[in-house]
Amino acid sequence: MIALMTPKAYTNRYMKLLITVGLVVFGSLGAWLGGALDHGNILGPWLLLFSTLGSFVGIWVGYKAGKNWLG
């Protein structure tokens, strides 16, 4: 017997995908900007701060996108 995905499972799956994409994209952009401010220092304070803030913003953007698009 084939198990079909319920609408809620389908929505949860894509919500997780959107949050993950937002986390990766905004975290990477924050790390890139922080690295540019730290002149390429991998563990510089600006890189760590901006990548952390970018990740939190990405989670929020992914959540809001999922709520708007998936209902």
PQR file with spaces between the fields and no chain letter, atoms N, CA, C, O and H, PARSE charges and radii, in Angstrom:
ATOM       1  N    MET     1       0.842   -1.171    0.000 -0.4000 1.5000
ATOM       2  CA   MET     1       0.000    0.000    0.000 -0.0000 2.0000
ATOM       3  C    MET     1       0.895    1.245    0.000  0.5500 1.7000
ATOM       4  O    MET     1       1.882    1.302    0.733 -0.5500 1.4000
ATOM       5  N    ILE     2       0.562    2.196   -0.789 -0.4000 1.5000
ATOM       6  CA   ILE     2       1.343    3.425   -0.926 -0.0000 2.0000
ATOM       7  C    ILE     2       0.814    4.467    0.059  0.5500 1.7000
ATOM       8  O    ILE     2      -0.380    4.764    0.098 -0.5500 1.4000
ATOM       9  H    ILE     2      -0.240    2.150   -1.385  0.4000 1.0000
ATOM      10  N    ALA     3       1.731    5.009    0.847 -0.4000 1.5000
ATOM      11  CA   ALA     3       1.345    6.048    1.803 -0.0000 2.0000
ATOM      12  C    ALA     3       1.380    7.405    1.104  0.5500 1.7000
ATOM      13  O    ALA     3       2.411    7.807    0.565 -0.5500 1.4000
ATOM      14  H    ALA     3       2.701    4.768    0.816  0.4000 1.0000
ATOM      15  N    LEU     4       0.278    8.088    1.116 -0.4000 1.5000
ATOM      16  CA   LEU     4       0.191    9.402    0.491 -0.0000 2.0000
ATOM      17  C    LEU     4       0.463   10.475    1.527  0.5500 1.7000
ATOM      18  O    LEU     4       0.132   10.326    2.703 -0.5500 1.4000
ATOM      19  H    LEU     4      -0.560    7.762    1.553  0.4000 1.0000
ATOM      20  N    MET     5       1.071   11.556    1.069 -0.4000 1.5000
ATOM      21  CA   MET     5       1.341   12.677    1.977 -0.0000 2.0000
ATOM      22  C    MET     5       0.065   13.459    2.218  0.5500 1.7000
ATOM      23  O    MET     5      -0.671   13.778    1.283 -0.5500 1.4000
ATOM      24  H    MET     5       1.340   11.676    0.113  0.4000 1.0000
ATOM      25  N    THR     6      -0.185   13.761    3.465 -0.4000 1.5000
ATOM      26  CA   THR     6      -1.332   14.592    3.797 -0.0000 2.0000
ATOM      27  C    THR     6      -0.987   16.047    3.448  0.5500 1.7000
ATOM      28  O    THR     6       0.191   16.386    3.334 -0.5500 1.4000
ATOM      29  H    THR     6       0.413   13.503    4.224  0.4000 1.0000
ATOM      30  N    PRO     7      -1.980   16.892    3.282 -0.5600 1.5000
ATOM      31  CA   PRO     7      -1.691   18.305    2.989  0.2800 2.0000
ATOM      32  C    PRO     7      -0.821   18.968    4.054  0.5500 1.7000
ATOM      33  O    PRO     7       0.014   19.812    3.730 -0.5500 1.4000
ATOM      34  N    LYS     8      -1.006   18.595    5.323 -0.4000 1.5000
ATOM      35  CA   LYS     8      -0.197   19.183    6.390 -0.0000 2.0000
ATOM      36  C    LYS     8       1.261   18.730    6.271  0.5500 1.7000
ATOM      37  O    LYS     8       2.172   19.535    6.463 -0.5500 1.4000
ATOM      38  H    LYS     8      -1.684   17.909    5.587  0.4000 1.0000
ATOM      39  N    ALA     9       1.488   17.471    5.962 -0.4000 1.5000
ATOM      40  CA   ALA     9       2.857   16.973    5.796 -0.0000 2.0000
ATOM      41  C    ALA     9       3.520   17.646    4.601  0.5500 1.7000
ATOM      42  O    ALA     9       4.709   17.965    4.645 -0.5500 1.4000
ATOM      43  H    ALA     9       0.748   16.816    5.806  0.4000 1.0000
ATOM      44  N    TYR    10       2.760   17.860    3.543 -0.4000 1.5000
ATOM      45  CA   TYR    10       3.279   18.549    2.356 -0.0000 2.0000
ATOM      46  C    TYR    10       3.677   19.980    2.709  0.5500 1.7000
ATOM      47  O    TYR    10       4.739   20.450    2.300 -0.5500 1.4000
ATOM      48  H    TYR    10       1.794   17.602    3.508  0.4000 1.0000
ATOM      49  N    THR    11       2.834   20.666    3.461 -0.4000 1.5000
ATOM      50  CA   THR    11       3.119   22.041    3.862 -0.0000 2.0000
ATOM      51  C    THR    11       4.333   22.104    4.783  0.5500 1.7000
ATOM      52  O    THR    11       5.184   22.978    4.620 -0.5500 1.4000
ATOM      53  H    THR    11       1.972   20.284    3.793  0.4000 1.0000
ATOM      54  N    ASN    12       4.425   21.194    5.745 -0.4000 1.5000
ATOM      55  CA   ASN    12       5.562   21.175    6.669 -0.0000 2.0000
ATOM      56  C    ASN    12       6.871   20.930    5.936  0.5500 1.7000
ATOM      57  O    ASN    12       7.897   21.522    6.271 -0.5500 1.4000
ATOM      58  H    ASN    12       3.733   20.484    5.878  0.4000 1.0000
ATOM      59  N    ARG    13       6.834   20.066    4.943 -0.4000 1.5000
ATOM      60  CA   ARG    13       8.037   19.747    4.182 -0.0000 2.0000
ATOM      61  C    ARG    13       8.573   20.981    3.461  0.5500 1.7000
ATOM      62  O    ARG    13       9.772   21.255    3.501 -0.5500 1.4000
ATOM      63  H    ARG    13       6.000   19.586    4.671  0.4000 1.0000
ATOM      64  N    TYR    14       7.691   21.718    2.808 -0.4000 1.5000
ATOM      65  CA   TYR    14       8.133   22.899    2.075 -0.0000 2.0000
ATOM      66  C    TYR    14       8.430   24.086    2.992  0.5500 1.7000
ATOM      67  O    TYR    14       9.230   24.955    2.646 -0.5500 1.4000
ATOM      68  H    TYR    14       6.717   21.495    2.775  0.4000 1.0000
ATOM      69  N    MET    15       7.795   24.122    4.146 -0.4000 1.5000
ATOM      70  CA   MET    15       8.129   25.156    5.130 -0.0000 2.0000
ATOM      71  C    MET    15       9.564   24.959    5.605  0.5500 1.7000
ATOM      72  O    MET    15      10.322   25.924    5.708 -0.5500 1.4000
ATOM      73  H    MET    15       7.146   23.416    4.428  0.4000 1.0000
ATOM      74  N    LYS    16       9.941   23.716    5.895 -0.4000 1.5000
ATOM      75  CA   LYS    16      11.315   23.415    6.315 -0.0000 2.0000
ATOM      76  C    LYS    16      12.295   23.762    5.206  0.5500 1.7000
ATOM      77  O    LYS    16      13.380   24.275    5.478 -0.5500 1.4000
ATOM      78  H    LYS    16       9.325   22.932    5.811  0.4000 1.0000
ATOM      79  N    LEU    17      11.929   23.489    3.964 -0.4000 1.5000
ATOM      80  CA   LEU    17      12.797   23.802    2.832 -0.0000 2.0000
ATOM      81  C    LEU    17      13.008   25.306    2.706  0.5500 1.7000
ATOM      82  O    LEU    17      14.137   25.753    2.506 -0.5500 1.4000
ATOM      83  H    LEU    17      11.047   23.072    3.743  0.4000 1.0000
ATOM      84  N    LEU    18      11.946   26.091    2.819 -0.4000 1.5000
ATOM      85  CA   LEU    18      12.073   27.546    2.716 -0.0000 2.0000
ATOM      86  C    LEU    18      12.892   28.128    3.855  0.5500 1.7000
ATOM      87  O    LEU    18      13.682   29.047    3.639 -0.5500 1.4000
ATOM      88  H    LEU    18      11.028   25.728    2.982  0.4000 1.0000
ATOM      89  N    ILE    19      12.718   27.615    5.055 -0.4000 1.5000
ATOM      90  CA   ILE    19      13.502   28.096    6.191 -0.0000 2.0000
ATOM      91  C    ILE    19      14.972   27.749    5.994  0.5500 1.7000
ATOM      92  O    ILE    19      15.844   28.567    6.287 -0.5500 1.4000
ATOM      93  H    ILE    19      12.075   26.869    5.231  0.4000 1.0000
ATOM      94  N    THR    20      15.257   26.549    5.503 -0.4000 1.5000
ATOM      95  CA   THR    20      16.641   26.142    5.267 -0.0000 2.0000
ATOM      96  C    THR    20      17.296   26.987    4.188  0.5500 1.7000
ATOM      97  O    THR    20      18.449   27.393    4.332 -0.5500 1.4000
ATOM      98  H    THR    20      14.548   25.884    5.266  0.4000 1.0000
ATOM      99  N    VAL    21      16.578   27.253    3.119 -0.4000 1.5000
ATOM     100  CA   VAL    21      17.116   28.099    2.046 -0.0000 2.0000
ATOM     101  C    VAL    21      17.389   29.506    2.565  0.5500 1.7000
ATOM     102  O    VAL    21      18.436   30.082    2.267 -0.5500 1.4000
ATOM     103  H    VAL    21      15.642   26.923    3.002  0.4000 1.0000
ATOM     104  N    GLY    22      16.463   30.063    3.336 -0.4000 1.5000
ATOM     105  CA   GLY    22      16.672   31.388    3.912 -0.0000 2.0000
ATOM     106  C    GLY    22      17.869   31.414    4.839  0.5500 1.7000
ATOM     107  O    GLY    22      18.648   32.367    4.825 -0.5500 1.4000
ATOM     108  H    GLY    22      15.613   29.595    3.578  0.4000 1.0000
ATOM     109  N    LEU    23      18.020   30.379    5.644 -0.4000 1.5000
ATOM     110  CA   LEU    23      19.155   30.283    6.568 -0.0000 2.0000
ATOM     111  C    LEU    23      20.475   30.255    5.813  0.5500 1.7000
ATOM     112  O    LEU    23      21.407   30.977    6.165 -0.5500 1.4000
ATOM     113  H    LEU    23      17.387   29.605    5.655  0.4000 1.0000
ATOM     114  N    VAL    24      20.560   29.434    4.784 -0.4000 1.5000
ATOM     115  CA   VAL    24      21.809   29.299    4.024 -0.0000 2.0000
ATOM     116  C    VAL    24      22.127   30.576    3.251  0.5500 1.7000
ATOM     117  O    VAL    24      23.261   31.054    3.278 -0.5500 1.4000
ATOM     118  H    VAL    24      19.803   28.847    4.497  0.4000 1.0000
ATOM     119  N    VAL    25      21.141   31.123    2.570 -0.4000 1.5000
ATOM     120  CA   VAL    25      21.379   32.303    1.736 -0.0000 2.0000
ATOM     121  C    VAL    25      21.752   33.518    2.582  0.5500 1.7000
ATOM     122  O    VAL    25      22.768   34.163    2.322 -0.5500 1.4000
ATOM     123  H    VAL    25      20.220   30.735    2.548  0.4000 1.0000
ATOM     124  N    PHE    26      20.950   33.832    3.578 -0.4000 1.5000
ATOM     125  CA   PHE    26      21.218   35.024    4.380 -0.0000 2.0000
ATOM     126  C    PHE    26      22.426   34.846    5.301  0.5500 1.7000
ATOM     127  O    PHE    26      23.148   35.806    5.569 -0.5500 1.4000
ATOM     128  H    PHE    26      20.125   33.308    3.789  0.4000 1.0000
ATOM     129  N    GLY    27      22.647   33.624    5.787 -0.4000 1.5000
ATOM     130  CA   GLY    27      23.844   33.365    6.576 -0.0000 2.0000
ATOM     131  C    GLY    27      25.108   33.525    5.742  0.5500 1.7000
ATOM     132  O    GLY    27      26.112   34.055    6.217 -0.5500 1.4000
ATOM     133  H    GLY    27      22.061   32.844    5.569  0.4000 1.0000
ATOM     134  N    SER    28      25.051   33.064    4.494 -0.4000 1.5000
ATOM     135  CA   SER    28      26.199   33.217    3.598 -0.0000 2.0000
ATOM     136  C    SER    28      26.439   34.681    3.233  0.5500 1.7000
ATOM     137  O    SER    28      27.582   35.136    3.192 -0.5500 1.4000
ATOM     138  H    SER    28      24.235   32.634    4.108  0.4000 1.0000
ATOM     139  N    LEU    29      25.370   35.405    2.973 -0.4000 1.5000
ATOM     140  CA   LEU    29      25.528   36.832    2.672 -0.0000 2.0000
ATOM     141  C    LEU    29      26.089   37.601    3.870  0.5500 1.7000
ATOM     142  O    LEU    29      26.935   38.481    3.711 -0.5500 1.4000
ATOM     143  H    LEU    29      24.442   35.035    3.007  0.4000 1.0000
ATOM     144  N    GLY    30      25.620   37.268    5.046 -0.4000 1.5000
ATOM     145  CA   GLY    30      26.154   37.902    6.249 -0.0000 2.0000
ATOM     146  C    GLY    30      27.621   37.575    6.460  0.5500 1.7000
ATOM     147  O    GLY    30      28.407   38.443    6.840 -0.5500 1.4000
ATOM     148  H    GLY    30      24.933   36.553    5.175  0.4000 1.0000
ATOM     149  N    ALA    31      27.995   36.318    6.213 -0.4000 1.5000
ATOM     150  CA   ALA    31      29.396   35.916    6.357 -0.0000 2.0000
ATOM     151  C    ALA    31      30.267   36.608    5.318  0.5500 1.7000
ATOM     152  O    ALA    31      31.391   37.011    5.617 -0.5500 1.4000
ATOM     153  H    ALA    31      27.357   35.612    5.905  0.4000 1.0000
ATOM     154  N    TRP    32      29.755   36.748    4.103 -0.4000 1.5000
ATOM     155  CA   TRP    32      30.516   37.422    3.049 -0.0000 2.0000
ATOM     156  C    TRP    32      30.739   38.900    3.398  0.5500 1.7000
ATOM     157  O    TRP    32      31.841   39.426    3.238 -0.5500 1.4000
ATOM     158  H    TRP    32      28.842   36.421    3.860  0.4000 1.0000
ATOM     159  N    LEU    33      29.690   39.548    3.870 -0.4000 1.5000
ATOM     160  CA   LEU    33      29.813   40.954    4.252 -0.0000 2.0000
ATOM     161  C    LEU    33      30.745   41.118    5.454  0.5500 1.7000
ATOM     162  O    LEU    33      31.578   42.025    5.471 -0.5500 1.4000
ATOM     163  H    LEU    33      28.796   39.120    3.999  0.4000 1.0000
ATOM     164  N    GLY    34      30.611   40.252    6.455 -0.4000 1.5000
ATOM     165  CA   GLY    34      31.489   40.312    7.616 -0.0000 2.0000
ATOM     166  C    GLY    34      32.931   40.023    7.265  0.5500 1.7000
ATOM     167  O    GLY    34      33.843   40.638    7.819 -0.5500 1.4000
ATOM     168  H    GLY    34      29.935   39.515    6.442  0.4000 1.0000
ATOM     169  N    GLY    35      33.150   39.087    6.343 -0.4000 1.5000
ATOM     170  CA   GLY    35      34.506   38.794    5.887 -0.0000 2.0000
ATOM     171  C    GLY    35      35.114   39.957    5.130  0.5500 1.7000
ATOM     172  O    GLY    35      36.316   40.204    5.216 -0.5500 1.4000
ATOM     173  H    GLY    35      32.409   38.587    5.893  0.4000 1.0000
ATOM     174  N    ALA    36      34.285   40.668    4.391 -0.4000 1.5000
ATOM     175  CA   ALA    36      34.779   41.843    3.667 -0.0000 2.0000
ATOM     176  C    ALA    36      35.184   42.945    4.647  0.5500 1.7000
ATOM     177  O    ALA    36      36.170   43.646    4.421 -0.5500 1.4000
ATOM     178  H    ALA    36      33.308   40.468    4.320  0.4000 1.0000
ATOM     179  N    LEU    37      34.434   43.098    5.723 -0.4000 1.5000
ATOM     180  CA   LEU    37      34.781   44.102    6.730 -0.0000 2.0000
ATOM     181  C    LEU    37      36.028   43.715    7.527  0.5500 1.7000
ATOM     182  O    LEU    37      36.778   44.582    7.977 -0.5500 1.4000
ATOM     183  H    LEU    37      33.632   42.529    5.907  0.4000 1.0000
ATOM     184  N    ASP    38      36.244   42.402    7.698 -0.4000 1.5000
ATOM     185  CA   ASP    38      37.405   41.911    8.453 -0.0000 2.0000
ATOM     186  C    ASP    38      38.604   41.622    7.563  0.5500 1.7000
ATOM     187  O    ASP    38      39.585   41.036    8.020 -0.5500 1.4000
ATOM     188  H    ASP    38      35.634   41.698    7.333  0.4000 1.0000
ATOM     189  N    HIS    39      38.540   42.023    6.308 -0.4000 1.5000
ATOM     190  CA   HIS    39      39.625   41.811    5.349 -0.0000 2.0000
ATOM     191  C    HIS    39      39.989   40.340    5.215  0.5500 1.7000
ATOM     192  O    HIS    39      41.170   40.001    5.149 -0.5500 1.4000
ATOM     193  H    HIS    39      37.743   42.499    5.937  0.4000 1.0000
ATOM     194  N    GLY    40      38.993   39.464    5.174 -0.4000 1.5000
ATOM     195  CA   GLY    40      39.210   38.045    4.942 -0.0000 2.0000
ATOM     196  C    GLY    40      39.526   37.221    6.168  0.5500 1.7000
ATOM     197  O    GLY    40      39.828   36.035    6.036 -0.5500 1.4000
ATOM     198  H    GLY    40      38.033   39.739    5.227  0.4000 1.0000
ATOM     199  N    ASN    41      39.469   37.791    7.342 -0.4000 1.5000
ATOM     200  CA   ASN    41      39.734   37.041    8.570 -0.0000 2.0000
ATOM     201  C    ASN    41      38.578   36.072    8.813  0.5500 1.7000
ATOM     202  O    ASN    41      37.433   36.492    8.976 -0.5500 1.4000
ATOM     203  H    ASN    41      39.223   38.754    7.449  0.4000 1.0000
ATOM     204  N    ILE    42      38.887   34.765    8.838 -0.4000 1.5000
ATOM     205  CA   ILE    42      37.838   33.747    8.915 -0.0000 2.0000
ATOM     206  C    ILE    42      37.104   33.776   10.257  0.5500 1.7000
ATOM     207  O    ILE    42      35.892   33.562   10.291 -0.5500 1.4000
ATOM     208  H    ILE    42      39.818   34.424    8.706  0.4000 1.0000
ATOM     209  N    LEU    43      37.793   34.028   11.334 -0.4000 1.5000
ATOM     210  CA   LEU    43      37.157   34.041   12.651 -0.0000 2.0000
ATOM     211  C    LEU    43      37.095   35.444   13.251  0.5500 1.7000
ATOM     212  O    LEU    43      37.155   35.609   14.469 -0.5500 1.4000
ATOM     213  H    LEU    43      38.777   34.202   11.306  0.4000 1.0000
ATOM     214  N    GLY    44      36.977   36.440   12.399 -0.4000 1.5000
ATOM     215  CA   GLY    44      36.893   37.810   12.877 -0.0000 2.0000
ATOM     216  C    GLY    44      35.553   38.101   13.519  0.5500 1.7000
ATOM     217  O    GLY    44      34.566   37.426   13.230 -0.5500 1.4000
ATOM     218  H    GLY    44      36.929   36.306   11.409  0.4000 1.0000
ATOM     219  N    PRO    45      35.507   39.088   14.379 -0.5600 1.5000
ATOM     220  CA   PRO    45      34.264   39.393   15.092  0.2800 2.0000
ATOM     221  C    PRO    45      33.137   39.857   14.167  0.5500 1.7000
ATOM     222  O    PRO    45      31.976   39.526   14.403 -0.5500 1.4000
ATOM     223  N    TRP    46      33.460   40.614   13.126 -0.4000 1.5000
ATOM     224  CA   TRP    46      32.409   41.086   12.220 -0.0000 2.0000
ATOM     225  C    TRP    46      31.818   39.932   11.422  0.5500 1.7000
ATOM     226  O    TRP    46      30.609   39.889   11.194 -0.5500 1.4000
ATOM     227  H    TRP    46      34.403   40.884   12.935  0.4000 1.0000
ATOM     228  N    LEU    47      32.662   38.999   10.997 -0.4000 1.5000
ATOM     229  CA   LEU    47      32.167   37.843   10.257 -0.0000 2.0000
ATOM     230  C    LEU    47      31.235   37.013   11.129  0.5500 1.7000
ATOM     231  O    LEU    47      30.155   36.621   10.689 -0.5500 1.4000
ATOM     232  H    LEU    47      33.644   39.034   11.182  0.4000 1.0000
ATOM     233  N    LEU    48      31.644   36.747   12.349 -0.4000 1.5000
ATOM     234  CA   LEU    48      30.802   35.952   13.249 -0.0000 2.0000
ATOM     235  C    LEU    48      29.492   36.666   13.574  0.5500 1.7000
ATOM     236  O    LEU    48      28.432   36.039   13.614 -0.5500 1.4000
ATOM     237  H    LEU    48      32.521   37.065   12.707  0.4000 1.0000
ATOM     238  N    LEU    49      29.566   37.965   13.803 -0.4000 1.5000
ATOM     239  CA   LEU    49      28.362   38.729   14.122 -0.0000 2.0000
ATOM     240  C    LEU    49      27.396   38.774   12.937  0.5500 1.7000
ATOM     241  O    LEU    49      26.207   38.496   13.093 -0.5500 1.4000
ATOM     242  H    LEU    49      30.426   38.473   13.770  0.4000 1.0000
ATOM     243  N    PHE    50      27.902   39.121   11.763 -0.4000 1.5000
ATOM     244  CA   PHE    50      27.019   39.261   10.604 -0.0000 2.0000
ATOM     245  C    PHE    50      26.480   37.927   10.109  0.5500 1.7000
ATOM     246  O    PHE    50      25.345   37.860    9.636 -0.5500 1.4000
ATOM     247  H    PHE    50      28.868   39.346   11.637  0.4000 1.0000
ATOM     248  N    SER    51      27.277   36.858   10.209 -0.4000 1.5000
ATOM     249  CA   SER    51      26.756   35.561    9.790 -0.0000 2.0000
ATOM     250  C    SER    51      25.667   35.080   10.744  0.5500 1.7000
ATOM     251  O    SER    51      24.699   34.454   10.314 -0.5500 1.4000
ATOM     252  H    SER    51      28.199   36.913   10.593  0.4000 1.0000
ATOM     253  N    THR    52      25.819   35.368   12.038 -0.4000 1.5000
ATOM     254  CA   THR    52      24.793   35.001   13.010 -0.0000 2.0000
ATOM     255  C    THR    52      23.513   35.799   12.776  0.5500 1.7000
ATOM     256  O    THR    52      22.417   35.239   12.742 -0.5500 1.4000
ATOM     257  H    THR    52      26.606   35.877   12.388  0.4000 1.0000
ATOM     258  N    LEU    53      23.666   37.109   12.616 -0.4000 1.5000
ATOM     259  CA   LEU    53      22.488   37.948   12.348 -0.0000 2.0000
ATOM     260  C    LEU    53      21.827   37.567   11.028  0.5500 1.7000
ATOM     261  O    LEU    53      20.601   37.509   10.939 -0.5500 1.4000
ATOM     262  H    LEU    53      24.556   37.564   12.644  0.4000 1.0000
ATOM     263  N    GLY    54      22.637   37.309   10.001 -0.4000 1.5000
ATOM     264  CA   GLY    54      22.100   36.891    8.710 -0.0000 2.0000
ATOM     265  C    GLY    54      21.344   35.583    8.800  0.5500 1.7000
ATOM     266  O    GLY    54      20.321   35.408    8.137 -0.5500 1.4000
ATOM     267  H    GLY    54      23.634   37.356   10.073  0.4000 1.0000
ATOM     268  N    SER    55      21.834   34.662    9.614 -0.4000 1.5000
ATOM     269  CA   SER    55      21.142   33.385    9.789 -0.0000 2.0000
ATOM     270  C    SER    55      19.788   33.573   10.465  0.5500 1.7000
ATOM     271  O    SER    55      18.794   32.973   10.055 -0.5500 1.4000
ATOM     272  H    SER    55      22.665   34.804   10.152  0.4000 1.0000
ATOM     273  N    PHE    56      19.751   34.409   11.501 -0.4000 1.5000
ATOM     274  CA   PHE    56      18.467   34.668   12.158 -0.0000 2.0000
ATOM     275  C    PHE    56      17.484   35.364   11.215  0.5500 1.7000
ATOM     276  O    PHE    56      16.297   35.038   11.198 -0.5500 1.4000
ATOM     277  H    PHE    56      20.558   34.897   11.834  0.4000 1.0000
ATOM     278  N    VAL    57      17.975   36.309   10.445 -0.4000 1.5000
ATOM     279  CA   VAL    57      17.113   36.984    9.462 -0.0000 2.0000
ATOM     280  C    VAL    57      16.631   35.976    8.414  0.5500 1.7000
ATOM     281  O    VAL    57      15.471   36.015    8.006 -0.5500 1.4000
ATOM     282  H    VAL    57      18.939   36.574   10.459  0.4000 1.0000
ATOM     283  N    GLY    58      17.510   35.081    7.981 -0.4000 1.5000
ATOM     284  CA   GLY    58      17.126   34.058    7.002 -0.0000 2.0000
ATOM     285  C    GLY    58      16.056   33.125    7.510  0.5500 1.7000
ATOM     286  O    GLY    58      15.153   32.751    6.761 -0.5500 1.4000
ATOM     287  H    GLY    58      18.453   35.049    8.312  0.4000 1.0000
ATOM     288  N    ILE    59      16.138   32.738    8.778 -0.4000 1.5000
ATOM     289  CA   ILE    59      15.099   31.894    9.364 -0.0000 2.0000
ATOM     290  C    ILE    59      13.773   32.638    9.384  0.5500 1.7000
ATOM     291  O    ILE    59      12.734   32.069    9.048 -0.5500 1.4000
ATOM     292  H    ILE    59      16.871   33.042    9.387  0.4000 1.0000
ATOM     293  N    TRP    60      13.804   33.901    9.773 -0.4000 1.5000
ATOM     294  CA   TRP    60      12.578   34.700    9.819 -0.0000 2.0000
ATOM     295  C    TRP    60      11.987   34.886    8.416  0.5500 1.7000
ATOM     296  O    TRP    60      10.777   34.755    8.231 -0.5500 1.4000
ATOM     297  H    TRP    60      14.648   34.363   10.045  0.4000 1.0000
ATOM     298  N    VAL    61      12.840   35.191    7.427 -0.4000 1.5000
ATOM     299  CA   VAL    61      12.361   35.384    6.051 -0.0000 2.0000
ATOM     300  C    VAL    61      11.782   34.084    5.502  0.5500 1.7000
ATOM     301  O    VAL    61      10.732   34.097    4.859 -0.5500 1.4000
ATOM     302  H    VAL    61      13.823   35.297    7.578  0.4000 1.0000
ATOM     303  N    GLY    62      12.451   32.970    5.749 -0.4000 1.5000
ATOM     304  CA   GLY    62      11.933   31.681    5.285 -0.0000 2.0000
ATOM     305  C    GLY    62      10.602   31.336    5.922  0.5500 1.7000
ATOM     306  O    GLY    62       9.711   30.808    5.256 -0.5500 1.4000
ATOM     307  H    GLY    62      13.304   32.960    6.271  0.4000 1.0000
ATOM     308  N    TYR    63      10.460   31.627    7.197 -0.4000 1.5000
ATOM     309  CA   TYR    63       9.200   31.372    7.893 -0.0000 2.0000
ATOM     310  C    TYR    63       8.080   32.240    7.320  0.5500 1.7000
ATOM     311  O    TYR    63       6.984   31.752    7.043 -0.5500 1.4000
ATOM     312  H    TYR    63      11.183   32.056    7.738  0.4000 1.0000
ATOM     313  N    LYS    64       8.367   33.535    7.146 -0.4000 1.5000
ATOM     314  CA   LYS    64       7.345   34.435    6.599 -0.0000 2.0000
ATOM     315  C    LYS    64       6.976   34.057    5.167  0.5500 1.7000
ATOM     316  O    LYS    64       5.805   34.114    4.794 -0.5500 1.4000
ATOM     317  H    LYS    64       9.257   33.932    7.371  0.4000 1.0000
ATOM     318  N    ALA    65       7.967   33.671    4.366 -0.4000 1.5000
ATOM     319  CA   ALA    65       7.692   33.253    2.985 -0.0000 2.0000
ATOM     320  C    ALA    65       6.823   32.013    2.979  0.5500 1.7000
ATOM     321  O    ALA    65       5.885   31.906    2.188 -0.5500 1.4000
ATOM     322  H    ALA    65       8.919   33.624    4.669  0.4000 1.0000
ATOM     323  N    GLY    66       7.130   31.083    3.854 -0.4000 1.5000
ATOM     324  CA   GLY    66       6.318   29.867    3.931 -0.0000 2.0000
ATOM     325  C    GLY    66       4.893   30.148    4.362  0.5500 1.7000
ATOM     326  O    GLY    66       3.954   29.560    3.825 -0.5500 1.4000
ATOM     327  H    GLY    66       7.891   31.169    4.497  0.4000 1.0000
ATOM     328  N    LYS    67       4.721   31.038    5.326 -0.4000 1.5000
ATOM     329  CA   LYS    67       3.364   31.383    5.770 -0.0000 2.0000
ATOM     330  C    LYS    67       2.568   32.079    4.663  0.5500 1.7000
ATOM     331  O    LYS    67       1.369   31.844    4.515 -0.5500 1.4000
ATOM     332  H    LYS    67       5.484   31.515    5.763  0.4000 1.0000
ATOM     333  N    ASN    68       3.244   32.943    3.880 -0.4000 1.5000
ATOM     334  CA   ASN    68       2.548   33.668    2.815 -0.0000 2.0000
ATOM     335  C    ASN    68       2.249   32.773    1.618  0.5500 1.7000
ATOM     336  O    ASN    68       1.167   32.861    1.039 -0.5500 1.4000
ATOM     337  H    ASN    68       4.218   33.133    3.999  0.4000 1.0000
ATOM     338  N    TRP    69       3.181   31.922    1.244 -0.4000 1.5000
ATOM     339  CA   TRP    69       2.998   31.112    0.041 -0.0000 2.0000
ATOM     340  C    TRP    69       2.202   29.829    0.279  0.5500 1.7000
ATOM     341  O    TRP    69       1.436   29.398   -0.584 -0.5500 1.4000
ATOM     342  H    TRP    69       4.060   31.850    1.715  0.4000 1.0000
ATOM     343  N    LEU    70       2.386   29.224    1.450 -0.4000 1.5000
ATOM     344  CA   LEU    70       1.751   27.942    1.717 -0.0000 2.0000
ATOM     345  C    LEU    70       0.454   28.063    2.492  0.5500 1.7000
ATOM     346  O    LEU    70      -0.316   27.109    2.599 -0.5500 1.4000
ATOM     347  H    LEU    70       3.008   29.574    2.150  0.4000 1.0000
ATOM     348  N    GLY    71       0.225   29.246    3.029 -0.4000 1.5000
ATOM     349  CA   GLY    71      -1.036   29.484    3.718 -0.0000 2.0000
ATOM     350  C    GLY    71      -1.060   29.190    5.149  0.5500 1.7000
ATOM     351  O    GLY    71      -2.091   29.366    5.798 -0.5500 1.4000
ATOM     352  H    GLY    71       0.851   30.022    2.943  0.4000 1.0000
